[in-house]
Amino acid sequence: MNYLKQQDPKLWAAVVGELQRQLDRLAMIASENYTSGAVMQACGTLLTNKYAEGYPGKRYYGGCEFVDVAEDLAIQRAKELFGAEHANVQPHSGAQANMAVYLAALKPGDPVLGMSLTHGGHLTHGMHLNLSGILYDFHNYGVRCEDQRIDFDEVASLARKHKPKLIVAGASAYPREIPHGRFAEIAEEVGAKLLVDMAHYGGLVAAGVHDDPLPVADYVTATTHKTLRGPRGGIILCKAKYRKDVDRAVFPGTQGGPLMHVIAGKAVCFREALEPDYKKYAQQVIDNAKVLADVFLSGGLRLITGGTDNHLILADATSIGLTGMSATAALESCGVTINKNVIPFDTRKPVDPSGIRFGTPALTTRGMGCDEMRSIGTWIIEALKSPDDEALLQRIRGQVSELCGQFPIPVNGVDIVPIQGALQ
């Protein structure tokens, strides 16, 4: 990275600082992960120089014969990985993937049913300030008060009442496996199409350790950077009969030129997910989350739904006398990075909600297992119960740093020695 260091030392300094942060801290944000060195190299290639509006073999620009190869690889691997009839790998993000599906399946003002953001859904599931909520007539279902599980009686009731054209399943802060077949039954009853947004758990689906939405959904969207641990981007999977509408909705409907260097990174990550070891990783993500949840429960931290089936844990920080913001700050001082999060039926404002969200994908990619989760969980409980004890927080910070030293971030051949030298 000598070019960057010489030409833009200020940006170089930011990269060096970020490297230090990733090396020495525990990344426990549920939507984060580490890419392999091969993915990073693909995303840093000169493919970034090429404009390629259109699709392989049908471009509006010349000179696309080699980027066509990259995109075709990504498409074919995605179809193989998920058993999909069609894959569009061009969406720049999961949000844009969702908007493209809405454009393909709906008209402005059409009724849609999606999960409430405050109960675990996503901004693009009809939040009133999001384009989804502005353009479409969204109605939101949520979870039951008694166990915080999806209230399928409410889903069915709202579907019968509003007759949505589309039902959206999937979540960004729901710690349980989602039974997609239940949504499909309701969608069929009311004549709606079904979109499953598996942005968070797509990598678990790919590995066969989570309920698979592909057999029952009309459309499936995902991000490629969370549990899939690829580059930041989105993907749409759908039945063959929707191919033309989906492709047209992505380009020219919602995007212009695709990011060919990122698509190349997606092709690499799909290939990696087809390897036998990938299933071991995905199962370990879940095992790690369950162990962590048990430690939290033993420490007196209330967990939404009482535990987890997937890669994330949603906890009520007020159960031990903190808020989401104060808990996040206490853990950050220990080298543990999480995010504050609204919980179902939260009485606090989103800027400082009651909840905190944890995830295990990044730590699992680093090679940590159940034993490390027990240690990390214990440190977290100690810090949350004594957030003002500076000596304790410093001791935990040292333990976190030592653990991180034993499990370096996975770079798979990328030479970071020169960058590490800049940290001295």
C-alpha positions as CSV (number, residue, x, y, z in Angstrom):
1,M,0.0,0.0,0.0
2,N,2.9,2.3,-0.6
3,Y,1.0,4.4,-3.2
4,L,-1.6,5.3,-0.6
5,K,0.9,6.0,2.1
6,Q,2.9,8.4,-0.2
7,Q,0.0,10.1,-2.0
8,D,-2.4,10.6,0.9
9,P,-0.8,10.3,4.3
10,K,-3.9,11.6,6.1
11,L,-6.0,8.8,4.7
12,W,-3.2,6.3,5.3
13,A,-3.2,7.3,8.9
14,A,-6.9,6.5,9.2
15,V,-6.3,3.1,7.6
16,V,-3.5,2.4,10.0
17,G,-5.7,3.4,12.9
18,E,-8.5,1.2,11.7
19,L,-6.1,-1.7,11.4
20,Q,-5.0,-1.2,15.0
21,R,-8.7,-1.1,16.1
22,Q,-9.5,-4.3,14.3
23,L,-6.4,-6.1,15.6
24,D,-6.9,-5.2,19.3
25,R,-10.7,-5.2,19.8
26,L,-13.4,-7.7,19.8
27,A,-15.8,-7.0,16.9
28,M,-19.2,-8.1,18.3
29,I,-21.5,-6.1,16.1
30,A,-23.9,-8.7,14.6
31,S,-23.7,-7.2,11.1
32,E,-19.9,-7.2,10.9
33,N,-17.4,-9.8,9.8
34,Y,-13.9,-10.2,8.3
35,T,-13.4,-10.9,4.6
36,S,-10.7,-13.2,3.4
37,G,-7.5,-11.8,1.8
38,A,-8.7,-13.1,-1.5
39,V,-12.0,-11.1,-1.2
40,M,-10.0,-7.9,-0.3
41,Q,-7.6,-8.4,-3.2
42,A,-10.5,-8.9,-5.7
43,C,-12.1,-5.7,-4.4
44,G,-8.8,-3.9,-4.9
45,T,-8.3,-4.9,-8.5
46,L,-8.3,-2.7,-11.6
47,L,-11.9,-4.0,-12.3
48,T,-12.8,-0.8,-10.4
49,N,-11.9,1.1,-13.6
50,K,-14.5,-0.6,-15.8
51,Y,-18.0,0.7,-16.5
52,A,-20.4,-2.1,-17.4
53,E,-24.0,-0.9,-17.5
54,G,-26.3,-3.8,-18.4
55,Y,-25.7,-7.5,-17.9
56,P,-23.2,-10.1,-19.2
57,G,-23.4,-10.3,-22.9
58,K,-25.8,-7.4,-23.0
59,R,-23.7,-4.3,-22.0
60,Y,-24.1,-0.7,-23.1
61,Y,-20.4,-0.3,-23.0
62,G,-17.6,-2.0,-25.0
63,G,-14.7,-3.8,-23.5
64,C,-16.7,-5.9,-21.0
65,E,-15.5,-9.3,-22.0
66,F,-13.5,-9.9,-18.9
67,V,-15.8,-8.3,-16.4
68,D,-18.5,-10.4,-17.9
69,V,-16.5,-13.5,-16.8
70,A,-16.4,-12.1,-13.2
71,E,-20.1,-11.4,-13.1
72,D,-21.0,-14.7,-14.6
73,L,-18.9,-16.5,-12.0
74,A,-20.7,-14.6,-9.2
75,I,-24.1,-15.4,-10.7
76,Q,-23.5,-19.1,-11.2
77,R,-21.8,-19.6,-7.8
78,A,-24.7,-17.8,-6.1
79,K,-27.2,-20.0,-7.8
80,E,-25.3,-23.1,-6.8
81,L,-24.8,-22.0,-3.3
82,F,-28.4,-21.2,-2.6
83,G,-30.1,-23.5,-5.1
84,A,-31.7,-20.4,-6.7
85,E,-33.2,-20.3,-10.2
86,H,-31.9,-16.8,-10.8
87,A,-29.4,-14.5,-9.1
88,N,-28.8,-10.8,-9.6
89,V,-25.4,-9.8,-8.0
90,Q,-25.4,-6.1,-8.9
91,P,-27.2,-4.5,-5.9
92,H,-24.8,-2.1,-4.1
93,S,-26.4,-3.0,-0.7
94,G,-29.1,-5.0,0.9
95,A,-31.2,-1.8,1.1
96,Q,-31.0,-1.4,-2.7
97,A,-31.7,-5.0,-3.2
98,N,-35.0,-4.6,-1.3
99,M,-35.9,-1.4,-3.1
100,A,-35.3,-3.2,-6.5
101,V,-37.7,-6.0,-5.4
102,Y,-40.3,-3.4,-4.4
103,L,-40.0,-1.8,-7.8
104,A,-40.3,-5.2,-9.5
105,A,-43.3,-6.4,-7.5
106,L,-45.2,-3.3,-6.5
107,K,-46.7,0.0,-7.6
108,P,-46.4,3.1,-5.5
109,G,-49.1,3.1,-2.8
110,D,-49.5,-0.7,-2.8
111,P,-50.1,-2.2,0.6
112,V,-47.2,-4.2,2.1
113,L,-46.7,-6.1,5.4
114,G,-43.3,-6.0,7.1
115,M,-41.8,-6.4,10.5
116,S,-41.7,-3.3,12.7
117,L,-38.3,-1.7,13.1
118,T,-38.8,-1.4,16.9
119,H,-39.5,-5.2,17.1
120,G,-36.5,-6.3,15.0
121,G,-37.2,-5.3,11.4
122,H,-35.2,-3.1,9.2
123,L,-35.4,0.4,7.9
124,T,-36.4,-0.8,4.5
125,H,-39.3,-2.8,5.9
126,G,-41.5,0.4,5.9
127,M,-39.9,2.8,8.4
128,H,-41.7,6.1,7.8
129,L,-38.5,8.1,7.0
130,N,-37.2,5.4,4.6
131,L,-38.0,5.4,1.0
132,S,-39.9,2.1,1.5
133,G,-42.3,3.8,4.0
134,I,-42.7,6.9,1.8
135,L,-43.5,5.1,-1.5
136,Y,-45.6,2.2,-0.2
137,D,-48.4,1.6,2.2
138,F,-46.6,-0.4,4.8
139,H,-48.3,-2.1,7.8
140,N,-46.1,-3.6,10.5
141,Y,-46.4,-6.8,12.5
142,G,-44.3,-7.5,15.6
143,V,-43.6,-9.9,18.4
144,R,-45.7,-11.2,21.3
145,C,-45.2,-9.3,24.6
146,E,-44.9,-12.5,26.7
147,D,-42.0,-14.2,24.8
148,Q,-40.9,-11.7,22.1
149,R,-41.4,-14.3,19.3
150,I,-43.0,-13.3,16.0
151,D,-46.8,-13.0,16.5
152,F,-48.1,-15.1,13.6
153,D,-51.7,-14.5,14.7
154,E,-51.1,-10.8,14.2
155,V,-49.3,-11.4,10.9
156,A,-52.3,-13.4,9.6
157,S,-54.8,-10.9,11.0
158,L,-53.1,-7.9,9.4
159,A,-52.7,-9.8,6.1
160,R,-56.4,-10.6,5.9
161,K,-57.3,-7.0,6.8
162,H,-55.0,-5.1,4.5
163,K,-54.6,-7.6,1.6
164,P,-50.9,-6.7,1.0
165,K,-49.4,-7.3,-2.4
166,L,-46.2,-8.3,-0.7
167,I,-45.3,-9.7,2.7
168,V,-41.7,-9.1,3.9
169,A,-40.1,-11.6,6.3
170,G,-36.6,-11.4,7.8
171,A,-35.1,-9.1,10.5
172,S,-32.1,-7.3,11.7
173,A,-32.5,-7.8,15.4
174,Y,-34.4,-11.0,15.9
175,P,-32.5,-13.7,17.7
176,R,-34.6,-16.7,16.7
177,E,-34.8,-18.9,13.6
178,I,-37.5,-17.6,11.3
179,P,-39.9,-20.2,10.0
180,H,-40.4,-19.0,6.5
181,G,-43.1,-21.6,5.7
182,R,-45.4,-19.9,8.1
183,F,-45.1,-16.6,6.2
184,A,-45.6,-18.5,2.9
185,E,-48.8,-20.0,4.1
186,I,-50.2,-16.6,5.0
187,A,-49.0,-15.0,1.8
188,E,-50.7,-17.7,-0.2
189,E,-54.0,-17.3,1.7
190,V,-54.2,-13.6,0.9
191,G,-52.8,-13.7,-2.6
192,A,-49.5,-11.9,-1.7
193,K,-46.0,-12.5,-2.9
194,L,-43.3,-13.2,-0.3
195,L,-40.0,-11.5,0.0
196,V,-37.5,-12.8,2.6
197,D,-34.8,-10.4,3.6
198,M,-32.1,-12.7,4.9
199,A,-29.4,-10.0,5.1
200,H,-28.3,-11.1,8.5
201,Y,-28.5,-14.8,8.3
202,G,-27.9,-15.5,4.7
203,G,-24.6,-17.1,5.5
204,L,-26.3,-19.5,7.9
205,V,-28.8,-20.4,5.1
206,A,-26.0,-21.0,2.7
207,A,-24.4,-23.5,5.1
208,G,-27.7,-25.3,5.7
209,V,-27.9,-24.5,9.4
210,H,-30.9,-22.1,9.2
211,D,-34.4,-22.5,7.8
212,D,-34.1,-22.0,4.0
213,P,-36.5,-19.5,2.4
214,L,-35.6,-20.3,-1.2
215,P,-38.2,-23.1,-1.6
216,V,-41.1,-21.0,-0.4
217,A,-40.3,-17.3,-1.2
218,D,-40.9,-15.5,-4.5
219,Y,-37.9,-13.2,-3.8
220,V,-35.0,-13.5,-1.4
221,T,-32.5,-10.6,-0.7
222,A,-29.3,-10.7,1.3
223,T,-26.2,-8.7,2.0
224,T,-22.9,-10.4,1.1
225,H,-20.9,-9.0,4.0
226,K,-22.5,-10.2,7.3
227,T,-22.6,-14.0,8.0
228,L,-21.6,-14.5,4.3
229,R,-18.3,-12.7,5.1
230,G,-17.9,-11.3,1.6
231,P,-17.5,-7.7,0.4
232,R,-20.1,-5.0,1.3
233,G,-23.0,-5.4,-1.1
234,G,-26.3,-7.0,-1.9
235,I,-27.8,-9.8,-3.9
236,I,-31.3,-10.8,-5.1
237,L,-32.4,-14.4,-5.6
238,C,-35.7,-15.2,-7.2
239,K,-37.7,-17.7,-9.2
240,A,-36.9,-17.7,-12.9
241,K,-40.3,-16.2,-13.8
242,Y,-39.3,-13.0,-12.0
243,R,-35.9,-12.7,-13.6
244,K,-36.8,-10.1,-16.2
245,D,-38.7,-7.9,-13.8
246,V,-35.9,-8.1,-11.1
247,D,-33.1,-7.4,-13.6
248,R,-34.9,-4.4,-15.0
249,A,-35.6,-3.1,-11.5
250,V,-31.9,-3.2,-10.6
251,F,-30.8,-1.8,-13.9
252,P,-32.0,0.7,-15.1
253,G,-34.6,0.9,-12.3
254,T,-32.5,1.7,-9.3
255,Q,-28.9,1.6,-10.3
256,G,-26.6,2.6,-13.1
257,G,-23.1,1.1,-13.5
258,P,-22.4,-2.0,-11.3
259,L,-19.3,-2.1,-9.1
260,M,-17.4,-4.7,-11.0
261,H,-14.6,-5.0,-8.4
262,V,-17.1,-5.6,-5.7
263,I,-18.9,-8.2,-7.8
264,A,-15.6,-9.9,-8.2
265,G,-15.3,-10.0,-4.4
266,K,-18.8,-11.5,-4.3
267,A,-17.7,-14.2,-6.7
268,V,-14.8,-15.1,-4.4
269,C,-17.0,-15.2,-1.2
270,F,-19.6,-17.4,-2.9
271,R,-16.8,-19.8,-3.9
272,E,-15.5,-19.8,-0.3
273,A,-19.0,-20.5,1.0
274,L,-19.1,-23.6,-1.2
275,E,-16.1,-25.1,0.5
276,P,-16.8,-27.9,3.1
277,D,-15.2,-25.9,6.0
278,Y,-17.8,-23.2,5.6
279,K,-20.5,-25.2,7.2
280,K,-18.3,-25.8,10.2
281,Y,-17.8,-22.0,10.5
282,A,-21.6,-21.3,10.3
283,Q,-22.4,-24.0,12.9
284,Q,-19.7,-22.5,15.2
285,V,-21.3,-19.1,14.8
286,I,-24.5,-20.5,16.3
287,D,-22.8,-22.5,18.9
288,N,-20.8,-19.5,20.0
289,A,-23.9,-17.4,20.3
290,K,-25.7,-20.0,22.4
291,V,-22.7,-20.3,24.8
292,L,-22.5,-16.5,25.1
293,A,-26.2,-16.2,25.7
294,D,-26.0,-18.8,28.5
295,V,-23.2,-16.8,30.2
296,F,-25.3,-13.6,29.9
297,L,-28.3,-15.3,31.4
298,S,-26.3,-16.7,34.3
299,G,-25.0,-13.2,34.9
300,G,-28.5,-11.7,35.3
301,L,-28.7,-10.0,31.9
302,R,-32.2,-10.3,30.4
303,L,-32.2,-11.5,26.8
304,I,-35.0,-10.8,24.3
305,T,-36.7,-14.2,23.6
306,G,-34.6,-15.7,26.4
307,G,-31.8,-16.8,24.1
308,T,-30.8,-17.2,20.5
309,D,-31.0,-19.6,17.6
310,N,-28.8,-17.7,15.2
311,H,-25.8,-15.4,15.2
312,L,-27.1,-12.6,17.4
313,I,-28.2,-11.8,20.9
314,L,-30.4,-8.9,21.9
315,A,-30.2,-7.9,25.5
316,D,-32.0,-5.5,27.8
317,A,-29.3,-3.4,29.5
318,T,-31.8,-1.9,31.9
319,S,-32.1,-5.3,33.6
320,I,-28.7,-4.6,35.2
321,G,-29.2,-0.8,35.6
322,L,-27.7,0.6,32.4
323,T,-29.0,2.0,29.2
324,G,-28.0,1.0,25.7
325,M,-25.7,3.9,25.4
326,S,-24.0,3.6,28.7
327,A,-23.6,-0.2,28.3
328,T,-22.1,0.3,24.8
329,A,-19.6,2.9,26.2
330,A,-18.5,0.7,29.1
331,L,-17.8,-2.2,26.7
332,E,-16.0,0.0,24.2
333,S,-13.6,1.1,26.9
334,C,-12.8,-2.6,27.4
335,G,-12.1,-3.1,23.7
336,V,-15.5,-4.8,23.0
337,T,-17.4,-3.2,20.2
338,I,-21.2,-3.7,20.1
339,N,-24.2,-1.4,19.2
340,K,-27.1,0.0,21.2
341,N,-30.5,-1.2,19.9
342,V,-34.2,-0.7,20.5
343,I,-35.9,-3.8,22.0
344,P,-39.5,-4.7,21.6
345,F,-41.9,-2.5,23.6
346,D,-39.0,-0.3,24.5
347,T,-40.0,2.7,26.7
348,R,-36.8,4.6,25.9
349,K,-36.0,6.7,22.9
350,P,-33.9,5.2,20.0
351,V,-31.1,7.6,20.6
352,D,-30.5,5.9,24.0
353,P,-32.6,2.8,23.9
354,S,-32.8,-0.1,26.5
355,G,-31.1,-2.7,24.4
356,I,-27.7,-3.8,23.2
357,R,-27.0,-6.2,20.4
358,F,-24.2,-8.7,20.2
359,G,-23.0,-11.0,17.3
360,T,-20.6,-13.8,16.9
361,P,-19.7,-14.0,13.2
362,A,-16.5,-11.9,13.3
363,L,-15.1,-13.6,16.4
364,T,-15.9,-17.0,14.8
365,T,-14.1,-16.0,11.6
366,R,-11.1,-15.1,13.8
367,G,-11.1,-18.7,15.1
368,M,-12.6,-18.2,18.5
369,G,-14.8,-21.0,19.9
370,C,-17.0,-21.8,22.9
371,D,-14.2,-21.6,25.5
372,E,-13.3,-18.0,24.3
373,M,-17.0,-17.1,24.4
374,R,-17.2,-18.1,28.1
375,S,-14.3,-15.9,28.9
376,I,-15.6,-13.0,26.8
377,G,-19.1,-13.3,28.3
378,T,-17.7,-13.3,31.8
379,W,-15.7,-10.1,31.0
380,I,-18.8,-8.4,29.5
381,I,-20.9,-9.2,32.6
382,E,-18.2,-7.9,34.9
383,A,-17.9,-4.7,32.9
384,L,-21.6,-4.1,32.7
385,K,-22.1,-4.6,36.4
386,S,-19.2,-2.2,37.3
387,P,-19.0,0.3,34.5
388,D,-17.4,3.0,36.7
389,D,-14.6,0.7,38.1
390,E,-11.6,2.0,36.0
391,A,-9.2,-0.6,37.4
392,L,-11.6,-3.4,36.4
393,L,-12.2,-2.0,32.9
394,Q,-8.4,-1.7,32.4
395,R,-7.9,-5.3,33.5
396,I,-10.5,-6.5,31.1
397,R,-9.0,-4.3,28.3
398,G,-5.7,-6.1,28.9
399,Q,-7.4,-9.5,28.8
400,V,-9.2,-8.6,25.5
401,S,-5.9,-7.4,24.0
402,E,-4.1,-10.6,25.0
403,L,-6.9,-12.7,23.5
404,C,-6.9,-10.7,20.3
405,G,-3.2,-11.4,20.0
406,Q,-3.9,-15.1,20.0
407,F,-6.5,-14.8,17.2
408,P,-5.2,-12.4,14.5
409,I,-7.6,-11.0,12.0
410,P,-7.7,-13.3,9.0
411,V,-5.8,-11.8,6.1
412,N,-5.0,-15.0,4.2
413,G,-1.8,-14.0,2.5
414,V,-2.2,-10.2,2.4
415,D,1.0,-8.7,3.6
416,I,0.1,-6.3,6.5
417,V,3.6,-6.3,8.0
418,P,4.4,-2.9,6.4
419,I,1.2,-1.5,7.9
420,Q,1.9,-3.0,11.3
421,G,5.3,-1.4,11.1
422,A,3.6,2.0,10.9
423,L,1.9,1.2,14.2
424,Q,5.2,1.2,16.1
